[in-house]
């Protein structure tokens, strides 16, 4: 950015001619992208300011760039970089999708951009596009980009039908009565692909029917629920007619993920996308036994019988108030974080990685979640440890009654509740007979807790009570589930969540004598370093940008129907800008300050003293170490914990 554009243009052109590699084309496109951002921002301001004088002034001003060339050369450069190497594959594809959306929204050479995108995208092999297939599906109804994205989706479906079919069922089974366009798009893709290959038509049609059965199974509720699987869902157990026989890919995370290595030159030209997937595991039926859980929505545990002879359990779940697309999107985000961590020597040396699981979206309200084996809810682990103690502890209703009668929650929490609930989770690790196993489990517990703390803070993940955090009893790793409370939703609850993540006394005690000062703090800092790395930030924000295309964010105020779409977009933009602030070192939580009893020397107004600091920016961006330190203080602050909802059980 220190060079004049005309000088930089000549330098980049020479580099591309001399090197003709991915790096030269990428860095040129990245530079053009930097210039294009200012043009998009200017166009956005022009749309919001319609005064004739402002327009006249802008028209007369000197325009240093040819916008048409700037837009088309940016897209062309990124896509030509992909034709020369895969080192920056994920960044480029996610950035292109975001950039295309922005150019259309503010009409910056929209038609030229779409034409260039369509022309160059056809030169990119389908296995590259597969890595962003779910995002393409989310954006496929965009009026300007529909044809481009639909063509890409069709090409990917033809090449990888078993994997793509699971992504498409969310379109085919959309349950929104006000939006037939999703179903029509899905039917159009199936019809067009099916006309070209009859076996694909059968595969996709069968997959839709199987998904419908799982949707009905998930929605089967009632107090006295009784499912006779073979009778009620004969197709799922393989007892249907010959025409109803099916064979599907078992939708495991490993089966649905393409592991793309770094390729360039002849290796890239000769690449076969099928080699990036593991050996296919197919299934022709589910086992007849179905386990129905007691929770409100009555989720069911179903088991696929794989072609390798192994059994693969999944949770078939319906959400009346939530949206399982959030779970799916957050798992995609976590998978991207894993890729960034793998590139960091410090993170790689510590084996930092989020335990992800695949989520198949059947419709907006139900889906199949890959079962994570050998896991148990953190609260249940602690409850079992308490059963071995001689002294009983107060029940949840008794503690709630204490707080209801209390005039000072902090006093009640510190002097009545905590003394009766000493930490016990560290004793779970003592069950290991081998010291090396004990140490390995405790290390992995601390590492996974640090990783989820930073990741959870970044995306505003709330509702981290003891049943939404699972403990892998084989390895000691923590696994988080149920991601409905995202993007700071916890701050808007009737009883706002005062802490950025769960770091209660049991979580600290389980990490050993060093508590938060050992492995935990180091891994928090390493994780945040990776997340805040300048090259990684744009990739993460581009992945989160899919929330703009999918209406997943709750509307927190009443909005007229005609303004709903625009309000959703503005809400999503604001939410992602909040994430960007966090990546720049900002904080919107902190350790609570004890209220002053003497306000005679305060310079604050009476209204400001009454207003909560929760959710408000706290000064300038901090260093990684400073940000991590403040977050740990906020999470362990007893005054903050005393203000948490009783059902969250901050004493555990």
N, C-alpha and C positions, 0 to 999 in steps of 0.2 A: 504493500500500500504506500510505500515511500516513493515509488517510481511514478512518473507521469504515465497515464494510460497508453500514450502512443509509444513510449519507450518500452513499457512492459509488453505491449502487443508484439513488438519486433523481437524482443528477447524470447518470448514464449514460442513464437513461430520458428525461430532458429532451433530452439531446443526440441520441438516436435519433429522437425525435419531431420535433425541429427540423430536423435535417440529413437524416435518412433516406438516408445514403450508406454505402458500404462501410466507411470509416474508423470511423464511430460504432459500427456493429455489431461490427466486428473488435475494437476496443479494449475494448468491454464483454465480449465473449466471452473475450478474453485475460485480463482481470481475473478473470473467473469461473474460468478455467483455473488461474490462480495460486492461488485459494482451493481449487480441487478437488485440486490436487497434495497439499496437506497432508492432505486427507481420504483420499486414496489411500494416502499413507504411513502414516497412522494405521491404516487397514484392514489394510495389509500387516503392521504390527507386531502387530495383534490376532491375525492368523492364526498368527504364530510364537510367541505367548505365550498359552497356554491355561489359565493358572492361574485358578481361580474368583474369587479375590480381585481379580485384575486386571480381569476381566470385570465384576465388580460395581462396581468403582470407576469404570470407564469408563461404565457405564450410568447411574450417579448423577451423573456430571459434566455440566456445562451444555453443551448442543450448540447452538452459535450458528447453524448452517446447516440448512436443510431439504435433505438430501442428494438427494432425488428431483428437486427443482427445480434444485439446483445442477448436477447432471449433465445433465438435459434442456435447461436454458437455455444451458449451455456449448455443447453440440452444435448446438442450434438457432441460437445466435448466430453461430457460425462458418459454418454452411451458409447462413444468411440473408445474411451478409456476401458470400459468393460469388455470391449472386443479384443483388448490387448492384455488383460490380466484380471485376476479375481481378488487381489490383495484388499481392495477397498469396496468389495461387492456390496456389503450390507449398508455401508454409509451412502454409497451412490444411489442405490435403488430407493432407500427411504427418503433421501433428500430430493430425488426427482419427483416422487409422489407428492411430497409437501409443496415443492416449488410449482408443480403443475396446478395444484389446487389454489395456491396463492395468486398465480397469474390469472386464473379464471375469475377469482373472486373480485379482483380490482381491475380486471380487463386490461392487463398489460400485454399487448400483442397476442391476445388469446388465440385467434385463428391461426396465426403463424406458428405459435407454440404447439398447438394440437397437431398441425400438419407435420412439423418436424419430429415430434414425439412419435407419431404413428409410423413415420418412415424409418426412423432409426431403431425403434423398438422391435420391428420385425426382424432385425439382424441379430438380436440377442437370443441365445438358445433358451428354450422353455425351462431347463433346470435352474437357470439363474432367476427367472421370474417366480419359480415355485417358492422361493424363500420369502416372498412378500405376497403370496396368494391370498391370504386372509385379508390383507389390507386392500388389495385390488378389488375383492368382493365387496368390502365395505364402501369403497368409493365408486363402484361400478354404475351407480344410478345418477352420478353427476351428469347434468344435461350436456355439458361440453365434452366430457371425457368418456362418456358411456361406450361409444363404439371402439375407441382405442383399448380401453380396459377389458371390454367384453371379448374382443379378438384375442387378447393375451390370455385371458382365462380359458377360452376354448382351446387354444394351442397347448396350454399346460394340461388341461383335462385329457386331451388326446394322447399325450405322452405318458402321463402318470395318472391313469384313471382311478386306480385303487385308492391312492392318497387323496387326489382332488375330489373324489366323490364324497368323502366325509366332510370336506369344506363346503360343498354345494348344498348339502341337505338343509342348512339353515335358510337358504333362499327358497327351496322347494316346499318347506314346511312352515314358512312364516305364518304366525298366528294373528298378526295385526290386521283387524278387519278394515281399518281405514287405509291400508297400504297394500294394494294388490300388485304394485310394481315390482316388489321383491320376488313374488311367486312367478310373475310373468317373465322376469329376467331369467330365473332359474329354468323355467320351462323352455324358453328360447334357446338357452345354452344346451340343454339336454336334446332338444329336437334337432338343432343344427349339427351337433357332434354325432348324434345317433344316425342321422341321414348318411353321414360319411362312413361310419363304421357301425354295422348292426350289433355286433357284440358289445360295443360300448353303450348302445341304447338299452340293451337288456341289463347290463351292469348298473347303469345309473337309475333305471326305473326300479330295479330290485332294491337298490340301496335306499331309495326314497320310501319304499314300502316297509323295509326293515326299520328305518328311522321312525316311521309313523307308529309302528308297534311299540318301539321303545318310548315314544312320546306318550302313548296311551298308558303304558305300564307306569311311567313316572307320575302321571296324573291320577292314578288309582289311589284314592285315600279313603278315610273313614275310620271310625273308632274300632270296629271289629273287622279289620281288613284281613281277608283270607284269599290268597292267590294260589290257584291251581295252574301252574305255568303251562303244563302240557295241554290242558283243556282251554284255558283262556287265551293263550298265545301259541298255538301249535306251530306257526311258522318259525318262531324264534328258537324252538327246540328241535327243529328239523322234521316235524311230523306233518307238514303241510302236503299239498298235492305236488306232483312233479313240477308243475309250473311255478310253484312257490319255493322251490329249492334255491338256496343262495350260497354264495361264497364271498366273504368280505375280508379285507385286511383288518387284522386286530389293531385298533387305533391306539397303540402304545406311543409314548413320546419318541422312543427310539425308531419306531417304524414310520412315523410321520415326519421325521426330521431328515433333511438332506445335509450331510456333512461334507461341505465343499472345501477342498484344500486350496492352497495357493497355486494357481496355474498361470502360465504365460506361454507365448510362442506356440510351438507345435503341440505341446501338451494340452493347451487350451483348445486348439483347433480340432484335435482328435478326441476330446473328452466325450465320454458316454455318461449321461446323467444317471442312468440306472446304477452305476458303480458307486454313487454317492449315498445310496440307501443301503441298509443292511439286508440280509437275506429275508425274503418276504415270509411273514407268518400269517397264514390264512385261517379262517374258521368257517365251518358250515353249520354250526349250531351252538346254542348255549346249553349249559347243564340245566336239568329240570328243577333243582333246588334254588329257591330265591329267599334271601334273608331280608326281612322287612324291619327297619329300625323304628324305634318308638318316638322319635322326634316329630314335631308338628306336621311337617310335609311328607312324612312316611317315605323316606328314600329307600331304595331297594338295592341290594348287592346281587348283581348278576355275574355269571362266569362264562366267558368264551372258552371253548375247547379249541386250542390251536392245532395247526397241522403238524407241529413238532411234538404233539402229545402232552404239552403242558397246559395248565389252566391259568386263565388271565381274568381276574376279577375287575369289575367296574362298578361305580356307584351310579345308578340311574335315578336322577334327581329332578324334581320340579320346584320352581321358585315362584310363589305367588306375588311377593313384593319385590324381590331382587331381580337381577338380570345376570344370567350365567355368562353372558358375553364379557362381563367385567373379569370374571375368573380366567376366561380364555385369553383376553388381551393382556392381563397382568402376567400370565405364564409366558406369553410371547416376549413381553418386556424383560422378564427374568432370564429368558433364554438368551436375549441379546446381551444382558449384563454378564452372563456367563462367558460369552464369546470375548467380551472386552477384558474380563478378568484373566482369561486364559492367555491373553497377549501381554499381560503385565508380569514381569519376572518376580516381583515381590508377592503378588497375589498367587501366582502359579506355584511358587515355592511353598506357600501355605495351603495349597489345594483348596483355595476359596472358590466355592461354587454353590449356587442355589439348587436345592433339590426340586426340580420341576416335574409336573405331571401333565398329561394331555387332557384337554377338555374338548369334547365334541359337542358343538352347538346343534341341537336338533331343531329348536325354535327359540324365540326370545326368552321363553320361560322354563325350558327344560333341556337337559343334556346328559351326556355320559362322561363321567370323570374317572380317569385312570386311578385305580386303587393303589395306594402307597402301602406296601406290606410292612408288617412288624412295627406298626405305629400305635401309640396310645396317647390320648389327650393328657396334656400337662396336669390339668386339675385332677384327673383320675389317678395319675401316678402319685401325686401328693396325698390324695385321700387314702390310697392304699398304704402309704408310709405312715400316715397318722393312725391307722388301725392297729399298728404294732406298738404304739405308745400306750403307757398306762393312763396318762391324764387325758381326759376328754376335752374337747374344745367347743366353744359356743357354735350353735348352728347359724346358718345364714339369716333366718328370720329373727333370731335373737340379736345378731349384730345390726341388722336393719333397725330394729327397735331401739338399740343404743344410739344410733345416729339420729333417728327421728326425735328422740327426747333430748338430744344434745344441743347446747347453745354454741359450743365451739367444736366443730368437727375435727380440727387439728388436735385439740386436747384429747378428745375421745379416741382418735386413731392412735396416737402415740402412747397414751397412758392406760388405755383399756383393751384395745384390740390387738396391737402388736405384741405386748407381753404375753398374751394368751396364744399366740401363733408363732412360736419360734420357727426359723427355717429348718426344713427337713429334706429338701431335694438332694442335698449333697450326699445323703446316706444311700440314695439309689445307686450311686456309682460304686459304693462299697460292696455291692453284691457280686462284683466281678472277682473271680478267684485269682486271676493273673494280674499282677501289678502293671504290666505293660498294656493290657487291655483296659484296665481302669484309667490309666493315663491317656491312652488314645481316645477313649470315649469322652473324657472330660475336655480334652483339647478340641475335639470336633464339636462338642456342645458349645464351647466358648466361641469358636470360629463362626459357626452357623448363626449363633445369637447375634454376633457383631454384624454379620452380613445382612441379616434381616432387619436389624435396627436401623442401619443406614438406608437400605432400600425402602423400608416402610416409611421412614421419615420423608424421603424424597417424593414418594407418590401419595403422601398423606393417608397412609393405611391406618384405620382405626378398628375398634371392636376386637382388640387382641386379648379377649378373655381366655381362660384356661382350656376351653374346648376348641378354640380356633387355632391353637398351637399344639402340634403333635410332637411327640418324642419318639424317634426311631430307637426301639429297644435293643436293636442289634449293634448300632453304631454310635448312638448318643447324639446324632444330628437332629436339629429342630426342623420341622416342616410346617409351614403355615397354610391354612385353608380358609375358605369363605372370605372373598374379597369384595363384598358388597359395599362396605364402608370405606370408600376411596376418596382421594383428593380433598382431604380436610372436611369430609362430611361429619366426622366426630366433633369438630369444633362448633357445629350448628345444632347439635342435639340439645334437648331440654336441659340435660346435665352435661355440659361440654366436657370433652376429654382433655384433661390438663397436661397429660404427658405425651411426648412424641412417639414412644414405643414402650413395650412392657419390659421393665428392668426392676422388678420387685425383689424383695429380700431373698426369696428362694432362688431366683435367677442369678443373683449375685453370689450367694453362698455356694451354689453348684459349681462355680468356676474356680473354687479353691481358695487358698489363703491370700492370693493376690487380689481376689475380687475383680473389680473393673480395671485395675492398674496393670494387669499382665497381658495375656494373649488378647483379651477382649479389646482393650484400648488400641493396641497395635493393629488388630484386624479392622477395627472401625476406621482408623486413619488410612490404612492401605486401600480399603474399599472406597472411601470418600475421595481419595487421590485419583483413583481410576474413574469414578463417576464424574469428577470435576475436571478431568483432563480436557483440554481445549478441543482436541480431536474427537473425543468421545461424546462430549456434551451435545453436539449437533445431531449425532446419530441417535442418542437417547430421546431428544426432543422430537425428532422426526418420527420415531416409533410411537411416541405418545400422541402425536398429531392425529393418529387414527381415531382418537376419541372425538375429534371434531367431525369426522365423517360419520361415526356411529353415534346416535343420540343416547349415550349411556349416562350422561351426567344429569343428576336430579334437578328439576326446576324448583327453585326455592321460593318463588313468589308467583302469584297469579298473573298470567300473561294471556292476552287475547289470542285466539286461534290463528289469526292472520299474521301475528308477530312471533309465533312460537318457534318457527324454524330459525329465524334470525337471532332470537334470544338464546337458543341453544348454542348457536355458533359463537356468540359473544361470550356466553358462560364458559364454553370450552376454551376459547382463546385466553380468557382471564385465568382460568385454572392452570393452563400450561405455562402462562407467564409467571405464576406463583412457583411452579416447579423450577423454572429458569432462574428465579431469584435464589432458590435454595442451592442450585448448582453454582451460583456466584458467591456463596458463603453467607447468605442472609439467614436469619432465624425468625420464626413467628411463634416460638415457644421459649420458655425460660424458667429458671427456678423462681418460685413465688417469693415475693418480698413481703416480709411481715409488715402489716399496716402500721403506720406511725400513729401513736396516740396523741401526739402534739403537732398540730398543723399550723402553728403560729408562724413558723419560719419557712413554710412551703411556698414556692413560687407557682404551684399548680392551681388551677381553678378548681372550684368545688366539683364541677361536672367531670373534669379530667381525673380527679382523685377517685371518683366513683366508677369510672369506666374501666373495664377489664383490659389487661394488656394481652390477653390470649388472642392469637391470630393476627397480631399487628407486627409489622416489621420492626426489628430492634436494631436500629443503627446501620452502619456500613457493613459490607461483606467482610467476614472473618477469614483468617487462614484456615486450612484444613484442621490443624491441631486445635485452634481456637473454637471452631465450629463444633467439632466432636466433643470437646470439653464441656461446652455449654449445653449440648444435647444430653450428655450423661448426667450433668447436674440437674437438668429439668426432669429427666426420667426418674431419678432417684430422690428427688425433693419430697420430703414427707408431707409438706404442706400441699403440694400438688396432688399427691396420692390420696390425701384425706378428702379432697374435693371430688374424687372419682365416684361414679355410680357404684352402689353397693354390689350389684350383680357382677361387676368387673372383678370384684374380690382383690383389691389392691394390697391386701395383707398376705396373699399367697406367695 
